[in-house]
Amino acid sequence: MKIEGWRARWLIAFGFHLLQLWARTLRFEIDDRAGIAGKPVKENYIGALWHNRLLIFPFVLRRFFSSRRGAALISASRDGELLADAIKRFGFDVVRGSSSRLGASAILQLTNILASGGDAVITPDGPRGPAYELGPGIIFLAQKSGAAVLPVNMEYSSCWRLKSWDQFIVPRPFAKVRVLIGQPYRVRSTMTGEEFETERLRLQNAMMSLVERR
């Protein structure tokens, strides 16, 4: 049954408050290899994390990057509504669309946000995968905007995995969450399809270097 209107808004609000209570039980620690957490904003980035780590990312933004502003690219599907609502409640804007097939409109919106000094956040294997396979959209965005990509990952001491295409991760209550922030990655300009594919794989490998448990 499709839920719309006030019922959908009520369920999203309820889900957000439930997620807040859940997140309060988690124990966070950070491995910030870029040295930017809690620091004054000197450069804006394209934050990149894998889709199956996305659930509590709004709480990571609030806890470690409260001074940063920008927008996250979230799936236009109904499944993305809760995350979109949570991200907006924490002061980030939302651009709806697919990161694997980043359209001209989404690229333009995110480029303008980066040009104005904000950050952009993308799950480059979302919303349908394959899991851990970086789509071309983030490369196009980095080349057009000139912003560096900041790889982000989260590892959990205890979690559930949903039966979805990416085995979406839900941390168990009271789990320890390790937030890993990689070194900023500068995407190179490319002239040929072969060069583009090489660059795509280099960024994918940089992101995967932070993943400890698939």
NORHUQUI-V286679 format. One record per residue. N is the residue number from 1. RES is the residue in three letters. SS is DSSP state (helix for helix, strand for strand, loop for the rest). PSI is psi in whole degrees, 0 to 359 (none if undefined). Layout:
n: [N/N]
res: [RES/RES]
ss: [SS/SS]
psi: [PSI/PSI]
//
This chain:
n: [1/2/3/4/5/6/7/8/9/10/11/12/13/14/15/16/17/18/19/20/21/22/23/24/25/26/27/28/29/30/31/32/33/34/35/36/37/38/39/40/41/42/43/44/45/46/47/48/49/50/51/52/53/54/55/56/57/58/59/60/61/62/63/64/65/66/67/68/69/70/71/72/73/74/75/76/77/78/79/80/81/82/83/84/85/86/87/88/89/90/91/92/93/94/95/96/97/98/99/100/101/102/103/104/105/106/107/108/109/110/111/112/113/114/115/116/117/118/119/120/121/122/123/124/125/126/127/128/129/130/131/132/133/134/135/136/137/138/139/140/141/142/143/144/145/146/147/148/149/150/151/152/153/154/155/156/157/158/159/160/161/162/163/164/165/166/167/168/169/170/171/172/173/174/175/176/177/178/179/180/181/182/183/184/185/186/187/188/189/190/191/192/193/194/195/196/197/198/199/200/201/202/203/204/205/206/207/208/209/210/211/212/213/214]
res: [MET/LYS/ILE/GLU/GLY/TRP/ARG/ALA/ARG/TRP/LEU/ILE/ALA/PHE/GLY/PHE/HIS/LEU/LEU/GLN/LEU/TRP/ALA/ARG/THR/LEU/ARG/PHE/GLU/ILE/ASP/ASP/ARG/ALA/GLY/ILE/ALA/GLY/LYS/PRO/VAL/LYS/GLU/ASN/TYR/ILE/GLY/ALA/LEU/TRP/HIS/ASN/ARG/LEU/LEU/ILE/PHE/PRO/PHE/VAL/LEU/ARG/ARG/PHE/PHE/SER/SER/ARG/ARG/GLY/ALA/ALA/LEU/ILE/SER/ALA/SER/ARG/ASP/GLY/GLU/LEU/LEU/ALA/ASP/ALA/ILE/LYS/ARG/PHE/GLY/PHE/ASP/VAL/VAL/ARG/GLY/SER/SER/SER/ARG/LEU/GLY/ALA/SER/ALA/ILE/LEU/GLN/LEU/THR/ASN/ILE/LEU/ALA/SER/GLY/GLY/ASP/ALA/VAL/ILE/THR/PRO/ASP/GLY/PRO/ARG/GLY/PRO/ALA/TYR/GLU/LEU/GLY/PRO/GLY/ILE/ILE/PHE/LEU/ALA/GLN/LYS/SER/GLY/ALA/ALA/VAL/LEU/PRO/VAL/ASN/MET/GLU/TYR/SER/SER/CYS/TRP/ARG/LEU/LYS/SER/TRP/ASP/GLN/PHE/ILE/VAL/PRO/ARG/PRO/PHE/ALA/LYS/VAL/ARG/VAL/LEU/ILE/GLY/GLN/PRO/TYR/ARG/VAL/ARG/SER/THR/MET/THR/GLY/GLU/GLU/PHE/GLU/THR/GLU/ARG/LEU/ARG/LEU/GLN/ASN/ALA/MET/MET/SER/LEU/VAL/GLU/ARG/ARG]
ss: [loop/loop/loop/loop/helix/helix/helix/helix/helix/helix/helix/helix/helix/helix/helix/helix/helix/helix/helix/helix/helix/helix/helix/helix/loop/loop/strand/strand/strand/strand/strand/strand/loop/loop/loop/loop/loop/loop/loop/loop/loop/loop/loop/loop/strand/strand/strand/strand/loop/loop/helix/helix/helix/loop/loop/loop/helix/helix/helix/helix/helix/helix/helix/helix/loop/loop/loop/loop/loop/strand/strand/strand/strand/strand/loop/loop/loop/helix/helix/helix/helix/helix/helix/helix/helix/helix/helix/helix/helix/loop/loop/loop/strand/strand/strand/strand/loop/loop/loop/loop/loop/loop/loop/helix/helix/helix/helix/helix/helix/helix/helix/helix/helix/helix/helix/loop/loop/loop/strand/strand/strand/strand/loop/loop/loop/loop/loop/loop/loop/loop/loop/loop/loop/loop/loop/loop/helix/helix/helix/helix/helix/helix/helix/helix/helix/loop/loop/strand/strand/strand/strand/strand/strand/strand/strand/strand/loop/loop/strand/strand/strand/loop/loop/loop/loop/loop/loop/loop/strand/strand/strand/loop/loop/loop/loop/strand/strand/strand/strand/strand/strand/strand/strand/strand/strand/loop/loop/loop/loop/loop/loop/loop/helix/helix/helix/helix/helix/helix/helix/helix/helix/helix/helix/helix/helix/helix/helix/helix/loop/loop/loop/loop/loop/loop]
psi: [130/127/126/178/217/330/317/316/321/317/322/316/317/316/322/314/324/318/323/314/318/313/331/341/347/149/119/142/155/140/91/89/348/344/40/346/128/6/158/145/116/340/144/153/165/101/135/122/155/149/323/355/9/337/309/13/323/327/329/318/312/320/318/342/44/339/353/146/160/214/148/140/116/143/142/0/167/331/335/355/316/313/320/317/317/317/319/324/337/13/0/145/171/134/126/134/188/127/338/332/68/112/169/321/315/319/316/314/314/323/318/322/317/320/332/3/5/171/161/144/130/143/100/357/4/166/2/359/195/154/139/20/115/123/164/342/319/329/314/315/315/320/321/320/334/2/146/152/133/103/136/141/157/132/145/139/334/135/164/154/125/160/64/177/333/10/57/134/131/113/140/153/139/13/156/133/118/119/119/125/117/174/142/139/124/114/130/154/150/151/336/166/325/319/321/316/322/318/321/316/325/316/320/317/324/320/318/338/342/346/122/324/118/none]
//
